[in-house]
């Protein structure tokens, strides 16, 4: 199927293979390189589900999706995928998020070899008791490294203190105690549940011949046998509107103290969670973004030296907005934020300006094989399909609808976390 990506001067080709794998290809004529991502809809929040070989809900250790990502880089023949790609002048990596796991490569040469190898190593798991135990030490070091980062600590603690039941509250890598519980059997169970082609998608952007790429993929997949696909049943969570913990703090070896405030906002509207999140994001950007009067004022008053950091996280029912900054007077900064939010007035000129910024970013994306690839992946995970006309999607954002949405949100469910300078 061939579809134009409107306002981008790009064409997307889509095919669903017989084994269920979704393939998206966007050729770029003006670049020399290619970027390929191979993803499964298996992230850190998917720790309780009915496995492919069972009939009852089963809970797995936190961090197992991330652990599985690590282990797929260990191959039976001893060839390290990083070495394989570097020998061909290509880059390789992988990442796990709350909602998916992605394996990727980019480069200018050896496309056929690189693509076949990506499909092969991801689809040929090799776990042993020995290599699983070895990985636990590696991931433990990674977890400890994250815990030494004050910015990671702020984000991690706000999530943990916000949510009561939803597993998004836990670190993507899990905890040191949880990863020690992971077994070879656990990894194979999760792999065969989530790594079926019907639960995966491949995105190719760059200088590539569509027919050749599809031929390579079809040939590769036709030579493999997969277990019958079983629809995945995930645990549903009853998440309350209230936060788990209202305030928390710690001390770290930092020069300037840091503070975050998180607002847990329930979607009580008939809007999709993604449209609701768009309105919430625009509102907080207008209030606290880099060009806001608030941002200028807190710097002028020496309350902060950085722009206010705004992060949005969503589940199926809530949007969490996290505001963070470095400050020597966190109490006053929080008071200023709270005072600013008492006035929910949104000027239509500001709303339209934010819409124009969103449209400009669509045009900006069209020059980057990485941005387009990431856009497609995000659309699949967040929207369930690729948005081929983002301008129309943005045009559907309505000023009156946003005003009504913002005026009816509850901003009373909040949590604050301080990182103070460690005393000598």
N, C-alpha and C positions, 0 to 999 in steps of 0.2 A: 504494500500500500504506500502510495506517495502522497505526501502532504507538505504544503508550503508553511514555513514558519513566518507568519505575517510581520511586515516591517523590518525583517532581518535579512531579506534577500538570500534566504537559505531554504533548502528542501530536506525534509526528513523522510527516510524510507523505513517502513516497519514490516516485520514479518514474525508470525508466531510459528515456530517449528512444530513438527508432529509430536515431539516429546514435551511440548508446553513452554519451551524457552522463548521469551520475548526478545527480539533483536531490533534495535534502533540505530540507524546510521545517518549521520549528517555529513556529507562530503564538503570539504573546503578546498577550493581551487587555488587560493592565494597563499597557502602555507605549505611547508615541506614536511611537517611532522604529523603524527597521528596520536590520538589519545584514546585508550580503550579501558573501560571499566566493566567489571563483571560482579554483579551484586546479588545477594540473597536478602530476602525480607526477614532477617533474623538479627535482632539487636539486643542490647543489654536488658531491655524491659521484658524480653520474652523468656522468662525463667520458670514459668509455670504453664504447662500445656499438656494435651494428650499426645504422647509420642506415636509415631507411625506404627509401632508394634504392640501398642497397649490400648486399653479401652477406658482407663481412668486418668484423671488429672494428676500430673506428677510434677513436683517441684525440684528444680536443679540448682546447684550452687550459683551464687551471684558471680558474674564475670565469665560465665562459661562461653558466651558468644565471642568475647575478646580472646579467651584462651584458645578457642577453636581456630580463630584467625591466625594466631601465632603458629599453631601446630600444622596448618596446611602448607607452611613454608618448609616443612621437613619432609623430604621425599625418600622413598624406599631405595632409590638408586644412589642416594647420597648427594645428588646435584642440588645445590642451593639456588632457588629461583633468582635471588639477587645477583649471584655470580653469573647465571645464565644470561640475564638481561644486560649486565654490565659488559660482558664479553661481546655483545652485539651493539654496544653504544647506546643502550636504552636505559631508562629509569624504571624502577618497579617499586611498588609499595602496596600497603593495604591499610584499612582503617575500619574501626567498629564504632557505630554511633548508638544512640538509644533505639533506633528503629531498623537499622540495616548493617550489613557487613559488605565491604567493597574491596576487590582485588584489582590492581591496575598496572598498566605500563604505558610509557610514552617513548617515542623515538622517531627517527627518520628512515631507518633501514630495517631489513629483515622482518617486514610486517607479517608475512605468511608464517614464518617460524615462531615469531613472538605470540601471535594470536593462537596458534595451535597449542603452544606451550602453556599459555594462560588457561585455556579450557582444560588442558590435561591435568595440570598440577592441582587446580581447584577441584577437579572431579575425580581425583585419585588419592583419597585420604590414606595416610599411613601412620597409625598410632600404636605405640608399644608402651608397656608399663614403664619402661626405662626412660623413653623420651618424654613421656608425660611428667614423670617426677622431675626430670632435669629442667623442664620448662617452668615449673613452679618457682624455682629459685630466681629465674630470669624475670618473671612477672612480679615477684615480690620486690625486686629491686626497682622495677618500673613504678610500682605503687608507692614505694618510699620516696622516689624522686618527685612524683606528683605532690605528695604530702608536704614536701619542702618548699613548694611554690605558694606564696601568699595569695596570688590571684586564683589559683586552682582551689586553694582552701576556702576562699570567700564563696566561690561558686558552689563548691561541694557542700559546704555547711548550709547555705541558703536553701538548696534543694532538699537536703536531709531534714531541715527544720520546717520546711513548708508542707511536705506531703506526709500523710499518715500511713496510707496503705499502698499507694501506687509505687511500683518498683523503680520509677524514674528518680526516686529519692536516693538511690544507691549509685556509687561510682561505676562507670562503664567497665573498668578493669576488675571490679569486685573488691573484696577485702582480702587481707593476708590470710585470715582464717577461712574464708569461703573458698579460695582457690586451692587450699590444701586438701579440700574434700573432693576435688574433681578427679574422676577416674577415666581410664581408657574407655570403659563401657559407656559412661556418660557422654563422652565426646562423639562416639559412633552413633549413639541414639539421637543426639541433637543434629548431627550431620545428616543422617538419613531422613530425619523429619523435615529439616529446613532447606537442605541443599539439593532438593529435587529440581530439575529444570523448570517445572511448573511454578516454582516459588522464586525463580531467579530471572534476571534480565541483564542483557549485554548492550552497552552503549558505545558506539564508535563515532568519534568526531575527528575530522582532519583530512589530509590528502590521501584519499582512499577511493578505489574503484568499487562501487556498490556491488556489482555482479560478482566480482572476484571475492570480495569479503563474504558475501552470502554463500558462495560456493564452498569456501574454506570451512565456514561454520557448519553448513549442512553435512558435509563430508565427515567432519570431526564427530558430530553428534550421532550420525547414522551408524557409526562403528562402535557405539557404546550401548550398553543395556542398563536400564534403570528400573528400580523397584516401582510397582504401581503407585501412583500418587494418591495420597490420602489427604483430604481437606484438613487443614490444621485448625484445631480448636484451642484458642488461647483463653487463659483465665481472665475474667472480667473483674474489675476492681470497683468497689463502692468507696469512692473518695469523698470525704466531707469537704464542706467549704472552708471550715476553720483550719488554721495552720497547726502544725504539730507542736512547735515550740516558738514562743513569741520573741525571745531574745537570747543571744548567745555571744560568747567571745573567747578569744585565746590570745596568747602572746607568742610572737615570733621575732627573729632577729631581722628587723626591718628598720629603715631610716624614718619613714613617715607612716603613721597609723592608717588603716584602711577600714572602710565601712561599706556595707551593702544593706539595702532594704528591698525586700521582695513583697510584691502585691499579688496575692492569689485571687484571681478573678474568675468567677463561674460564668459560663455562657448560658444565660437564662433566656436567650433570644431564639428565634427560629432560624437565625443565620448559621451557615456552616462554621465549624470551628476555625477554618482558615480565613474566612471573610471577617469573622469576629476578631481574630488575631490581627488582621490587617488594620482594622479600625483602631484597636488598642495600640498597636505599634505607631500609627500615624499620630495619635493623640499624645503619647509620651514623647515622640520625637519633636512634635511642635512645642511641647512644654520644656523639654530638657535636652534636646539635640544640640549639636555643635554650633548651630547658628542661632540658638534661642537666646533671649534676653536673660533668662535664668543662668545659663552657662557663662555668659559674659559677666554677670553680677557676682557670682560666687568667686570668680577669679579676681575681680577688682577688689573684693572684700577680703582677699587672702584666705578664703575658706577652702579653696582647692586650687591646684596648679594644672590639673588635667581636665579635659573635657569629660562630662559625665558619661560613663559607660552604660549603655542600655542593652539588656539582653532579654529576649523573649523565649520562653519554653512553654510548650503546650502538651496537654494530654487530650483525650477525647472530649472532656467536659470543662477543663480549666485552662486559663492562660496565666502563666507566672511572669510578671515583669520584674526584672532585677535592675536596680539602679546602684552603681558602685563608683567610688572615687577614693583618692588619697586625701586625707584631711587631718589637721591637728585639732579640729573641733567637731567631732562627729555629731555631738548632740545638737549643735547649732545647724549643721548641714541638714540633718534629718528634719529639724523643725522647719527649715526653709522649704524643703521638698513637700512636707505635709501642708504647709501654708499655700504653696503654689497649686496644689491639687484641690484646694477648696474652691477655686474658680475653674469651672469646667468649660468656660467660654471658648468656642472654636470659631475663628473667623473663616469665612468662606474663602478668602484670599489665601490664607495659610493652607487650607485643605486642598485647594486647586494647585498650589505650589508643590505640595507633596506628591500630588498625582503626576505632575510634570516631571518631577525627579524620578519617580518610578518608571515613567515612559522613557526617559533618557537612559536609564540603566538597561532597559531592554535593547536599545540601539547599541549601547556600549558592549553588551554581552556578545553581540553578533560578530565581533572581531576576534573572539577568543574561543579556541577549541575546548579549553578547560571550562570556561564559564557556561558554554552551551551544554556540555556534557553534564556538568553539575546541575544545571537548570532542569534537564530531562530527568535525572535521578531524583531530584527534590520533588518534581511534579508527580512522578510515579508513587513515591512514598507518601507525600502529603495530600495529593489530590486523587490518586488512583489512576490517573492517565496524564498524558502530556498536553499541556496547554499550548496550542499552536498559534493562538492569537492573544498574546498577553495584553496588547493595547485594549482590545475589547473587554478583557477581564478587568483591567484597571478602570475602564470607563464605567463599568457596572458599580464601582464604588460611588456611593451617593452621599452628598453632603448632609441632607436631612436625616438619612438613615444613620449616618455616623453620629450626628448630634444626639439623636434619640438613644442610640446605643450607649454613648459615653455618659449621658445624663442618668442612665439607669444601672450603671455598674456599681457594685459594692466594693469600696476600697478599704474596708475595715479589717479584712483578713490579711494581716501583714506580719512579717518577721524581720528582725534586724540582727545583723552579725557584725561584730567589731574584731579587727585584728590589731592589737595594741603592741607597742614597741616593748620588747623584752627588757626588763629592768636589769641593770648591771649588778 
